[in-house]
Amino acid sequence: MAISASERSYLRDIAKKYMENARLPVMEERKQLWFDHNEMRRTRPPILFETGTFCQDIMPPLKCQSDDALGIESKLLLAIANHELIGDDQVVPPCFTVGWDTYFNMFDLHFEREAATEDDEGMHLAYHVKHPCKDTTKLFDYLRPTVLTLNRESTLAWKWTVEDAIGDIVPVVMSGPQLWVCLANLTWSLLGTEALMMAVAEHPEIIAEFHRRAKDEYLAYCRWLEREHLISLNNDFSQVGSGGSGWTHDLPAPDFKGQARLKDLWIHINAQEMVGVSPRQYEEVLYPFYAEIASAAGQVYYGCCEPVHELWARCLHKLPNLKCVAITPWCSEEIMGEALRGTKFIYSHKPNPGLIGVPAVFDEEAFADSIRKTLTIAKGCQIQFIFRDIYTLQKDRARAGRAVRIIRELSEKLS
């Protein structure tokens, strides 16, 4: 459905409010905070909440009817709600980003998923993957040519739609895809957890060869993005992997001439599906291929949910272009605090999402205790706080904002 006249008028009012927020002096202060932090100057710890998983708890009811208008409305309102209700260090972009309509399916793999029963709000938060490969020695039988597609027409049509509605208020700019490198997810999706663990032990040469081929396909994908001019710089308000904002003067590369390349960008690498394999096995079957991809990038954010402390001393500390390391609730903060203190690496702490999303009544003291522990253990590290995987605020719209204030108060006291 086309955007109606009444929807257009409403969207333009929201766009004006959005730009008012984007132009606030605090946005320049946050931007400078991220610059200083990412370039390893001493700052207070920046804080970022990923809101997409609990947007239903902070956004007002959407008013638009057409799909196009809803797409614009939800994106603008989420940024406004984040600033007004949470007040973390996210910088509201002074633009509306439109991503290229691309499709990348490595080895043309398809996996069936069986969703869990919906919760009270109709969300499917859990699912079971039907892993197709039952014999590791047959792993390569499932591989077909990688699929890459680009639909310029649909992309430009969407860009024109946004520009026609609000483009004179909010500049519309093209944005390239986030570059997430999750090679282990493919082996896990094919084999499943138990079979993957056994395969690493019994057939490490097969798993290593699979990851080598996947590495080649991923780098080919990146070169395709470069040739098609689909990459854009992310050293700005862009979120970096599962971490913070990408503001840095250290990117792009010194020989940058206007067209972004892989070496000009932040990328995100993780291997959470390999939890359970030994550091020696990780180094044998996966690390060399991650290292090759990392060496071609500008800066690397490593980790998602996996604990990295067992990998650090053996190999992870030497990952090329590593900048940020995810420190999750399953990671030893003591080991990583000692390892990262005084180094060039950022301690990207992921607080336990259960402390925010599970209690019916927010236990501020329990949350404060966890933050106090991190600030004490990681004293001397370049710390940032990244909140992820929170799926509800228990209808308490103010909860995330209170968490931000607690961190800022404790950071000031314990710095």
Secondary structure as the mmCIF struct_conf table of DSSP 4:
data_model
#
loop_
_struct_conf.conf_type_id
_struct_conf.id
_struct_conf.beg_label_comp_id
_struct_conf.beg_label_asym_id
_struct_conf.beg_label_seq_id
_struct_conf.end_label_comp_id
_struct_conf.end_label_asym_id
_struct_conf.end_label_seq_id
HELX_LH_PP_P HELX_LH_PP_P1 ALA A 2 SER A 4
HELX_RH_AL_P HELX_RH_AL_P1 ALA A 5 ALA A 22
TURN_TY1_P TURN_TY1_P1 ARG A 23 ARG A 23
BEND BEND1 LEU A 24 LEU A 24
HELX_RH_AL_P HELX_RH_AL_P2 PRO A 25 ASN A 38
TURN_TY1_P TURN_TY1_P2 GLU A 39 MET A 40
HELX_LH_PP_P HELX_LH_PP_P2 ARG A 44 PRO A 46
STRN STRN1 ILE A 47 PHE A 49
TURN_TY1_P TURN_TY1_P3 GLY A 52 THR A 53
BEND BEND2 PHE A 54 PHE A 54
HELX_RH_3T_P HELX_RH_3T_P1 CYS A 55 ASP A 57
TURN_TY1_P TURN_TY1_P4 ILE A 58 ILE A 58
BEND BEND3 MET A 59 MET A 59
HELX_LH_PP_P HELX_LH_PP_P3 PRO A 60 LEU A 62
BEND BEND4 SER A 66 SER A 66
HELX_RH_AL_P HELX_RH_AL_P3 ASP A 67 ALA A 81
HELX_RH_PI_P HELX_RH_PI_P1 ASN A 82 ILE A 86
BEND BEND5 ASP A 89 ASP A 89
HELX_LH_PP_P HELX_LH_PP_P4 GLN A 90 PRO A 93
BEND BEND6 PRO A 94 CYS A 95
STRN STRN2 PHE A 96 GLY A 99
STRN STRN3 THR A 102 ASN A 105
HELX_RH_3T_P HELX_RH_3T_P2 MET A 106 ASP A 108
STRN STRN4 GLU A 112 ALA A 115
HELX_LH_PP_P HELX_LH_PP_P5 ALA A 116 GLU A 118
TURN_TY1_P TURN_TY1_P5 ASP A 120 GLU A 121
BEND BEND7 GLY A 122 GLY A 122
STRN STRN5 TYR A 127 LYS A 130
HELX_RH_3T_P HELX_RH_3T_P3 THR A 136 TYR A 142
HELX_LH_PP_P HELX_LH_PP_P6 PRO A 145 THR A 146
STRN STRN6 VAL A 147 LEU A 150
HELX_RH_AL_P HELX_RH_AL_P4 ARG A 152 ILE A 166
TURN_TY1_P TURN_TY1_P6 GLY A 167 ILE A 169
BEND BEND8 VAL A 170 VAL A 170
STRN STRN7 VAL A 172 SER A 175
HELX_LH_PP_P HELX_LH_PP_P7 GLY A 176 GLN A 178
STRN STRN8 TRP A 180 VAL A 181
HELX_RH_AL_P HELX_RH_AL_P5 LEU A 183 LEU A 191
HELX_RH_AL_P HELX_RH_AL_P6 THR A 193 GLU A 202
HELX_RH_AL_P HELX_RH_AL_P7 PRO A 204 ARG A 227
TURN_TY1_P TURN_TY1_P7 GLU A 228 HIS A 229
BEND BEND9 ASN A 235 SER A 238
STRN STRN9 GLN A 239 GLN A 239
TURN_TY1_P TURN_TY1_P8 GLY A 241 SER A 242
BEND BEND10 GLY A 243 GLY A 243
STRN STRN10 SER A 245 SER A 245
BEND BEND11 HIS A 249 ASP A 250
BEND BEND12 PRO A 252 PRO A 252
TURN_TY1_P TURN_TY1_P9 PRO A 254 ASP A 255
BEND BEND13 GLY A 258 GLN A 259
HELX_RH_3T_P HELX_RH_3T_P4 LEU A 262 ASP A 264
BEND BEND14 LEU A 265 LEU A 265
STRN STRN11 TRP A 266 ILE A 269
HELX_RH_3T_P HELX_RH_3T_P5 GLN A 272 MET A 274
TURN_TY1_P TURN_TY1_P10 VAL A 275 GLY A 276
BEND BEND15 VAL A 277 VAL A 277
HELX_RH_AL_P HELX_RH_AL_P8 PRO A 279 VAL A 285
TURN_TY1_P TURN_TY1_P11 LEU A 286 LEU A 286
HELX_RH_AL_P HELX_RH_AL_P9 TYR A 287 ALA A 296
BEND BEND16 ALA A 297 GLY A 298
STRN STRN12 GLN A 299 TYR A 302
BEND BEND17 CYS A 304 GLU A 306
HELX_RH_AL_P HELX_RH_AL_P10 HIS A 309 TRP A 312
TURN_TY1_P TURN_TY1_P12 ALA A 313 CYS A 315
HELX_RH_3T_P HELX_RH_3T_P6 LEU A 316 LYS A 318
TURN_TY1_P TURN_TY1_P13 PRO A 320 ASN A 321
STRN STRN13 LEU A 322 ILE A 327
TURN_TY1_P TURN_TY1_P14 PRO A 329 TRP A 330
BEND BEND18 CYS A 331 CYS A 331
HELX_RH_AL_P HELX_RH_AL_P11 GLU A 333 LEU A 340
TURN_TY1_P TURN_TY1_P15 ARG A 341 GLY A 342
BEND BEND19 THR A 343 PHE A 345
STRN STRN14 ILE A 346 HIS A 349
TURN_TY1_P TURN_TY1_P16 PRO A 353 PRO A 353
HELX_RH_AL_P HELX_RH_AL_P12 GLY A 354 GLY A 357
BEND BEND20 VAL A 358 VAL A 358
BEND BEND21 ALA A 360 VAL A 361
HELX_RH_AL_P HELX_RH_AL_P13 GLU A 364 ILE A 377
TURN_TY1_P TURN_TY1_P17 ALA A 378 GLY A 380
BEND BEND22 CYS A 381 CYS A 381
STRN STRN15 GLN A 382 PHE A 387
TURN_TY1_P TURN_TY1_P18 GLN A 394 LYS A 395
TURN_TY1_P TURN_TY1_P19 ARG A 397 ALA A 398
HELX_RH_AL_P HELX_RH_AL_P14 ARG A 399 LEU A 414
#
